[in-house]
Amino acid sequence: MAPAIKTEGLTKRFGDVVAVDKLDLSIDERAVFGFLGPNGAGKTTTVKMLTGLSAPTEGKAYICGQEVTQGSVEVRKNFGFLPDVPAFYDWMTGEEYLRFAGELYGMTYPGINKRAAELLELVELKKASKRKVGGYSRGMKQRLGIAQAMLNHPRVLFLDEPTSALDPIGRRDVLDLIGRLKEEATVFMSTHILSDVERVCDGVAIIDKGKLLVTSTVEELRHKYSRSTFEIEFDEDGQAFADSLQSKPWFVKSEKENVNGNPTLRITARDIGLARKELPHLIAGSGLTLVRYELVQPSLEDIFVEVVNGK
Ligand SMILES: Nc1ncnc2c1ncn2[C@@H]1O[C@H](COP(=O)(O)OP(=O)(O)OP(=O)(O)O)[C@@H](O)[C@H]1O
């Protein structure tokens, strides 16, 4: 099966500025894919080329095996798009809005009514469907926007910063919805909010200055950047214990810092397997009272900073 989204050497230049630089991506069907990058990295420019709103300077993009060309009607049938700030007619009800959008898509009755009802159920706006959109919360509007983008059963759904303007509850609802959407479509979302990516994305790509720095599953990324650092908190001062580790072959360094107001040892090991075997015994033999022992996993935010700074 052709990948849901594929790009080959996709490039966009604005004069001297290379906004997107030879981007090669391949994204499988039925996944939620997070597209990450700092401000000005080239995310919007990429999404514009993927959705045929802007022509690449070089390279090609394919959606479900079909080449994207600017303004192509055929390829537009395969995807839906929700911009970061979707515009609505506030005087319409949610249901009227979806019918109106369905008509714009060239859908016909009674198919429009059936699809609108299905989608209102999916995005959990059935109860609010007879209320005017002007009275909806931002989160409800965002979910209505997603319903609109899903009207013609797209195989790929592009969401630009879908949660950035939402409060925690609105965000949770939209993220839950995105998790459900992958039953129906491949979701490609650009975002700055890394905790959202951790929550819903199967795969990620990180770009900066137009260049793809990394693309992988979230799992693989965590594995690759997993650190060999342990945090150990004792009831007493643990400095002597930290000093006693210096002779161990796996020991790299120890630091003492305050974590949540408690003095904590951060022990870095070069051989994580050996350290994991030995440390618990050494702690037990130290006579100190252990409060906490943890192998520190980097958050996606730590990984993002490391990838972007370490390129
Ligand atoms: N129409 C344009 N003309 C000239 N330069 C542009 C144009 N559009 C984008 N750029 C430049 O291309 C680069 C990438 O911009 P883009 O908007 O794609 O980044 P982004 O990752 O979406 O950023 P943000 O997260 O801030 O929205 C930036 O340097 C930007 O200034």
The ligand as a MOL file (V3000), in Angstrom:
LIG
                    3D

  0  0  0     0  0            999 V3000
M  V30 BEGIN CTAB
M  V30 COUNTS 31 33 0 0 0
M  V30 BEGIN ATOM
M  V30 1 N 5.8370 33.9620 1.6950 0
M  V30 2 C 7.0750 33.9870 2.2190 0
M  V30 3 N 8.0160 34.8190 1.7570 0
M  V30 4 C 9.2530 34.8410 2.2660 0
M  V30 5 N 9.6740 34.0500 3.2750 0
M  V30 6 C 8.7630 33.1950 3.8020 0
M  V30 7 C 7.4250 33.1220 3.3020 0
M  V30 8 N 6.7650 32.1610 4.0200 0
M  V30 9 C 7.6480 31.6900 4.9130 0
M  V30 10 N 8.8450 32.2930 4.7780 0
M  V30 11 C 10.0660 32.0140 5.5590 0
M  V30 12 O 10.2970 30.6190 5.5070 0
M  V30 13 C 10.7390 30.1150 6.7560 0
M  V30 14 C 9.7930 29.0350 7.2490 0
M  V30 15 O 8.5340 29.6110 7.5950 0
M  V30 16 P 7.2710 28.7670 8.0920 0
M  V30 17 O 6.1410 29.7450 8.2710 0
M  V30 18 O 7.0530 27.6330 7.1660 0
M  V30 19 O 7.7810 28.2300 9.4960 0
M  V30 20 P 6.9310 27.5500 10.6720 0
M  V30 21 O 7.7450 26.3690 11.0910 0
M  V30 22 O 5.5420 27.2790 10.2320 0
M  V30 23 O 6.9770 28.6530 11.7900 0
M  V30 24 P 5.9010 28.9950 12.9460 0
M  V30 25 O 5.9640 27.8580 13.9140 0
M  V30 26 O 6.4580 30.2570 13.5120 0
M  V30 27 O 4.5640 29.1600 12.2940 0
M  V30 28 C 10.8310 31.3160 7.6810 0
M  V30 29 O 12.1580 31.8020 7.6360 0
M  V30 30 C 9.8990 32.3120 7.0360 0
M  V30 31 O 10.2960 33.6250 7.3470 0
M  V30 END ATOM
M  V30 BEGIN BOND
M  V30 1 1 1 2
M  V30 2 1 2 3
M  V30 3 2 2 7
M  V30 4 2 3 4
M  V30 5 1 4 5
M  V30 6 2 5 6
M  V30 7 1 6 7
M  V30 8 1 6 10
M  V30 9 1 7 8
M  V30 10 2 8 9
M  V30 11 1 9 10
M  V30 12 1 10 11
M  V30 13 1 11 12
M  V30 14 1 11 30
M  V30 15 1 12 13
M  V30 16 1 13 14
M  V30 17 1 13 28
M  V30 18 1 14 15
M  V30 19 1 15 16
M  V30 20 2 16 17
M  V30 21 1 16 18
M  V30 22 1 16 19
M  V30 23 1 19 20
M  V30 24 2 20 21
M  V30 25 1 20 22
M  V30 26 1 20 23
M  V30 27 1 23 24
M  V30 28 2 24 25
M  V30 29 1 24 26
M  V30 30 1 24 27
M  V30 31 1 28 29
M  V30 32 1 28 30
M  V30 33 1 30 31
M  V30 END BOND
M  V30 END CTAB
M  END
